[in-house]
Amino acid sequence: MPDILSIYDLEKRDVLRLLASAEKMDALLAKGKPIHTLEGKVVANLFFESSTRTNLSFQTAAARLGAMPLSFYPEKSSAAKGESFTDTIRIIDGYADALVIRHPVEGSVNQAADIAEKPVINAGDGGNQHPTQTLIDLYTMRKLKLGLEGLNVTLFGDLKYARAMRSLLYGLGMFGAEVTLASPPELRMDPALISAVKEKFGINITETQKPSLSGCSVLYVCRVQKERFEDKREAELAAAKFRITKGILDSAPKEMAVLHPLPKLDELPPDFDSDARAKYFEQAKNGVPVRMAVLKECILGE
Ligand code: NCD
C-alpha cells in the first residue's frame, strides 16, 4: 500500500490489518524499548494548514520507529518566496522516504501523489478526507471494547466541512454501523456521500437536528470548521446554537463513549473532561500507534 489518500481506497481487510498492526505497535510502545523498524528512513511532514495532533503524532510515530521526522513549515520555506507546491513536492520526494501532507485545498494531496515516487499520506485535504483520523477512531472504538460491528454511532456537529466526519462515515459503513447524523440544517453531511455509503454498505443512516442518544454507543463530536466558511459570522452563529448540553449528556447511556478528533472549542460542556465517558484524550494518544502502523506499511509495504 504505497499511498493513503482517502478512506475510499481502503477495503475492510486493509483497515483490519492496519488496526492489528497498530495493536502490535501499542504493545511495543508499552515495553518502552527502542524500536528499529524504520531505522535510517526519513519521514517528511508537510503541513500547509495548522495542526497539533496530526503533525506531532506523525513525528512521534516516525521517531518511535527509529525514522527521522523532517518538518517543512511553508511560511519559513521557499513556498513563502513563491515556489510552487509541485516543485516543493518534487524536492522533498528526493529527500524523504514518505511524505505526510496536509493542505487546505481538496485534491492537492492527490496531486502530490501523482508527482511523488515515494508514498504520500493524506493528513487532511481541505474539507475532503482525513483517512488516518478514521483509522484512529476505529482503533479507539475497538480498544474501548465497544466492538466494531453494528455499533450505534451519532456524529454531531459540522458535518458539511469536517473531513474527519466524512471519512468516518465511510469507515463506519464498512463495519455495518447504525449512524445518526446530527447537525444544523446548513451543515448537513453531503447527501451524495450519504447515498453512496448507504448503497455500498446497506447501513441505516438517519439525519436529525436533535439527537436523542438513547441506545447510542459512541457520540462523536466535532467543532464547526470556521476556517472553511466564507462568512465567519455564520460559523460563529452555528457554533453557538449547536452544542452538546449537560441535559443531553445526563440522559445519555452511562456506558457511551464520547469521541472528538480535537481541537474542541465549546461543543461540549467545559467540565465534561472529567466524565468517565470522555475518551477523546485517549483517542488522541492512539494516534501514535496507528500512525506507526501506517508509516510502516507505506514505507516497507508490509
Ligand atoms: C481535525 C482536522 O484537522 O480535520 N483535527 C485532527 O486532525 N485531529 C479536526 C478539526 O480540525 O476540527
Boltz pocket constraint, residues with backbone or C-beta under 6 A from the ligand:
constraints:
  - pocket:
      binder: B
      contacts: [[A, 50], [A, 53], [A, 54], [A, 123], [A, 124], [A, 130], [A, 133], [A, 162], [A, 163], [A, 164], [A, 222], [A, 223], [A, 225], [A, 261], [A, 262], [A, 263]]
      max_distance: 6.0
